[in-house]
């Protein structure tokens, strides 16, 4: 059997071929067109039938005894048949709907459970609840939630996601690439929808071979050493001060592009007055920024002198806005690019997300994707994604978001499918309390995650290799066939089948609305028909679905033009206005100025937990980046993930100076703590970190013992507060911790084994 004849499938960390022998995965092979395939797909070899797979529907014993949620996360379960489990769940949904209304139902998901578009759990959750009268939904996300809420007011719609200037344009035209937050290689391992071609090496080589590249980050290795870029260490949460100082120094030199500011921006005069100190008496000079950022003032001035007259790309990673007042560095980046007059020019301007996911900077292939059509949520209710604990703990309380005052509904039932909030959310001990508030929690899951362990009813679901689907991403050149390779594990069923069965129990109209008369296989065929129609309208030959599936992929033609963000607006701002109140880039916003914690323009606002905070003392600033050996928390206990751990714990990176001050050496077990909680990690001394900063990646499965996590989950330490009342995004990167050696034995991990389940009851 040749590699090309082995069936293809895809995950969020790449396309792969999997050889099946006697119903099991014998080996996983990389996709032949991928120049840098991810090793994460090796996890399928041991995780497809791992002990942590959920084999049957289960019900929590305490819920059956009506304990009010008190034992969620600590309880045992009872095995139950599918019909009984579906009847219980449908009855609970019907009861809550009848007694409290649909506003008491919360449907949660995060969209990363499958790269396939038909079996996209978040779409299915929303469609199911819309078909039964609605629910409380989530909007924005953890990745760039603050930006999603606020950027449309500043630069209009469409400036988040993959709409960034392409590598080809940067390589041909850019002189200086300012990489705020770096361009980390590990983040290029993943892409929502699947990846046919990992392009980190070609992107970085393409940028650095022609362009002066500066990694502005607390961590030197946020750009791999092999590319030899400059490193400007900056204190976490202070990038906005550096951007403001660079802008002010350019203005003070008389090198601002006043013509561009006049023709393409609104409110520049008010922002420049703030930078000059006319608002608060403090000019935002290099000397001012040096005290905040830790960067010598002369280095800031030297960089500012180098910017005018050159083509500059001001790039900011998504991580910058996952902090208190995270809206400000993005706004300040836009303002710096505006003062330089570079926006809309090839290779110049600003961009958010290079180094946050694989698609950034790729050509705009416009690879079409199609899942189930959405249905309007009849309640119209939603919360910002990162305000989940507040929703469950503060029913009836009001809050501000995106310029409006809202009220948290009282949630009686939570249904989660396709996501793990006990990975993504902050202050997990608080989330644990929040998850004990509803009357019922239902979860669709493949594995015994922390979220499944906090559920009352758990439905086992299939994984990618156990169903047919279609994957891909708009800026990846491969449309990917995701072939069913093995039969579902034990009693697992698709999310679609579960929701269809629940809808049928809730009424014929609900069932008809959800399924529209189609099976999951019927929806895959329908989706391919929609995709084929889009491609044929562009003159692209499209094979029949079975032919596409047999080959495994369809390659998109190369785009004729290099994509340059905002080029049409640059060319004619009158004919191509932005969808902002002024039609221009808003460097001052009357709408934002109405918020109690905003000034109406980019501003330095104290991030509260940072190295310059009053009372910071000897504490360290902990950053919690994405992990290198798993996607979020997925496949945490796979062999590949465990290879990167020591004593089954994650490694915490600490600089030599901070390690020496605490008598810590590589391999030492650490206790990491603050007033919100504690966890364990193993030290890895790393000379790439600036003093005062440590890195503990996310993804370790939450394993609580009181307020201490037996594992290495940094989100027991992070603060559960919004970026601001404007964006209400995740503020995880504003976090101070203490660290000490832990010389006692590590506690055993309870989450390394399944939750206890009593024998299967008789089913009907």
Buried (B, 14 or more C-beta within 10 A) or exposed (E): EEEEEBBBBBBBBBBBBBBBEEEEBEEBBBBEEBEBBBBBBBBBBBBBBBEBBBBBBBBBBBBEEEBEBEBBBBBEBBBBBBEBBBBBBBEBBBBBBEEBBBBBBBBBBBBBBBBBBBBBBBBBBBBBBBBBBBBBBBBBBBBBBBBBBBBBBBBBEEBBBBBBBBBBBBBBBBBBBBBBBBBBBBBBBBBBBBBBBBBBBBBBBBBBEBBBBBBBBBBBBBBBEEBEBEBBBBBBBBBBBBBBBBBBBBBBEEBBBBEBBEEBBBBBEBBBEBBBBEBEEEBBBBBBBBEBBBBEBEBBBEBBEBBBEEBBBBBBBBBBBBBBBBBBBBBBBBBBBBBBBBBBBBBBBBBBBBBBBBBBBBBBBEBBBBBBEEBEBBBEBBBBBBBBBBBBBBBEEEBBBBBEEBEBBBBBBBBBBBBBBBBBBBBBBBBBBBBBBBBBBBBBBBBBBBBBBBBBBBBBBBBBBBBBBBBBBBBBBBBBBBBBBBEBBEBBBBBBBBBBBBBBBBBEEBBEBBBBEBEBEEBBBBBBEBBBEBBEEEEBEBEEBEEBBBEBBBBBEEBEEBBBBBBEBBEEBEEBEBEBEBBBBBBBBEBBEEBEBBBBBBBBBEBBBBBBBEEBEEBBBBBBBBBBBBBBBBBBBBEBBBEEBBEBBBBBBBBBEBBEEBEBBBEBBBBBBBEBBBBBBBBBBBEBBBBBBBBBBBBBBBBBEEBBBBBBBBBBBBBBBBBBBBBBBBBBBBBBBBBBBBEEEBEEBBBBEBBEBEEBEEEE
